[in-house]
Amino acid sequence: MSSGLGTDLLARLSRATRRGAGSAGEIVAVVAPAPVVPAARLVAACASATPIVLFQAPPRDDEEPLGIVGFGEIARVEGSGPERLVQVTSAARKLFASLREERDADAGSAPGPRFVGGLSFRTEAHHEPPWTSFADASFSLPRWIYVARAGEAWLWLLVREEDLASERSSIEAELASIEAAFVAAAQPAQDAPSHGAGEGAKIEGTSREAFCSLVREALDAIRAGEIDKVVPVAASRVCPTRSLDARAVLARIADAYAETTRFAVQRGERVFLGASPERLISRRGRVLSTDGLAGTVRRGEGDASLVRALLASPKERREHALVVESIASVLGPRCASLDVPETPTIRSLPNVHHLWTPIRGALHDDTHVLALVEALHPTPAVSGTPRDRATAWIAAHEPDARGWYTGAVGWFDAAGDGDFAVAIRAGLVSEDEAWLYAGAGIVEGSDPPAEYAETRAKQAPMLVALGIV
């Protein structure tokens, strides 16, 4: 890539600021065409601009996948407690109102600036380690936003007009780093073993015995009629023998799981990252899409017979049906039409098969995507049913804070459109440790050792990305 991108963006910024003084606090956003490169590799190649965010949706039928990378931060909006997403929506609207986009003709079709971030599984009065830097809900409006779709890409630069003079030199240095990262990201992928956890890395956390005991407690609650389903989580702490590079971990898992939604959100020195197979909700205008994903079998020899057994399993079908019924009951009243297939199909990943029901609909009105997230989260796939009682059971029985794991990650724009994934197949990574999580849906008929084995299969992608297996 030529260095013309940097010169072009700075020239556009200068023209935009000369066109007239804005109000105090106004954010000027300029954009220029950029090379198309893998989003996660761009993040891995650019180590100088923080915090980072990433959201890379997979290809889907009749839908353009959108990749978003953010470096730095022009603003952050956060919320806490039961009104966390209402607080985020209100603060974001004020910031979008202060944002002035400047586009030349060659970038007229570029997707506009957007917030990227996520929310925790449940709200907490106090955030326990290792989640102390992650609010109940937190979204970044990056200083640099790379957006790519359908063979096109653009780079946005966002600057508060009154800060332009004082930040000019840092903007130029960051831009040079990003330009170099574009060149590196365009090269063929090369794994870097030195970025792994190292030989002799230790894994501590929920033991087989402890998790089986937790499952048995869940089955007791189900048989007592307290809940119908619950999803306990097993946590593991990886203690490496050498420093971990979260960006390299992200690049490896993104390359290996291209059919999933790859994501990353950095807060402080920790990066929450993963490759989720499950969409929570997407809104494009009044069109919405979501997934019912529950019921799992580990891949192995005789894959076809494993799939047949999964489709025929009363226990797995019951677990799946609870998820689909819950989603339909939440979205049905909000939709003019809702298409819910009668029977699930199979969603296959390199390590597991899932029962999958894709759900599509048309909203009655322009409901903001965050209102849909609030209505759906947490789904029975990550909490249980009835939702409130299952979530309360988890709070009372799980020994480790799960933080943003089984929360939601995604983006939203000024129009209220957005795309969110359920935050699973994920981990929290810093230089000196990584926390990994995996859950299993417990219903009547669940077998504790089999459920523990399911959590091991679900943690495998992150372990591989960390260089453990």
Buried (B, 14 or more C-beta within 10 A) or exposed (E): BEEEBBEBBBBBBEEBBEEEEBEEEBBBBBBBBBBBBBBBBBBBBBEEBEBBBBBBBBEEEEBEBBBBBBBBBBBBBBBBEEBBBBBBBEBBEEBBEBBBBBBBEEBEEBBBBBBBBBBBBBBBEEBEEBBBBBBBBBBBBBBBBBBBBEEBBBBBBBBBBEBBEEBBEEBEEBBEBBBBBBBBBBEEEEEEEEBBBBEEBEBEBBEBEEBBEBBEBBBEBBEEEBBBBBBBBBBBBBEBEBEBBBBBBBBBBBBBBBBBBBBBBBBEEBBBBBBBBBBBBBBBEBBBBBBBBBBBBBBEEEEEEBBEEBBEBEBBBBBBBBBBBBBBEBBEEBBEEBEBEEEBEBBBBEBBBBBBBBBBBBBEEEBBBBBBBBBBBBBBBBBBBBBEBBBBBBEEBBEBBBBBBBBBBBBBBBBBBBBBBBBBBBBBBBEEBBBBBBBBBBBEEBBBEBBBBBBBBBBBBBBBBBBBE
